[in-house]
Amino acid sequence: MNQHVSPVEPVVEETHTHSSYGDREKSTVQTSQANHFELVRVIERMYRRYLDRLRVDLIRIGADDISPAHAMLLFTIGDDDLSVRDLMDRGHYLGSNASYSLKQLVQSDYVDRTASARDRRSARIRLTDKGKTLCRAIKAADEVNQNQIVQSDKDLRALEETFALLRRMEVIWATDLQQSPLRLDGSGY
């Protein structure tokens, strides 16, 4: 599990025609695959790998009554007292998924769910002491993970730049979705 992965440079083979004999020779050229689509694919795979790693950390911590996805939900709640609607908006959860997950977290005593004083049909949620303790333990375990990646000031700057770029993309895409009508180019796709 503590293996370091070397960066993989994308390789594209180009075929060139040799002018004097008509023979074809291959040369290897480094090209970049850095584009939005590939970035999203890498992020999706990274997230799944992170959940696998978090599952191992939860077992080490002794929290075998919670899934990695539910642990991430605890971090979305954080130190706040939220409505379920606020939680769904903040974490981009679907209503049925959030309700199911919250029910399990309440039953496991990680989250306290109370009826809103203003509207009894609405619920307020917050972490219990058990939920806060688990979040602290996960953060401590995650420091080990971060220390494997960030081993120098250069690594720290790269991580900060990556985070800033990803946040910027998130904001741009969210704003674009809110402000732009559906784009159709006539291709049928």
Buried (B, 14 or more C-beta within 10 A) or exposed (E): EEEEEEEEEEEEEEEEEEEEEEEEEEEEEEEEEEEEEEBEEEEEEEEEEBBEBBBEBBEEBEBEBBBBEBBBBBBBBEEEEBBBEBBBEEBEBEEEEBBEBBEBBBEBEBBBEEEEEEEEEEBBBBBBEBBBBBBEBBEEBBEEBEEEEBEEEEEEEEEEEEEEEEEEBEEEEEEEEEEEEEEEEEEEE
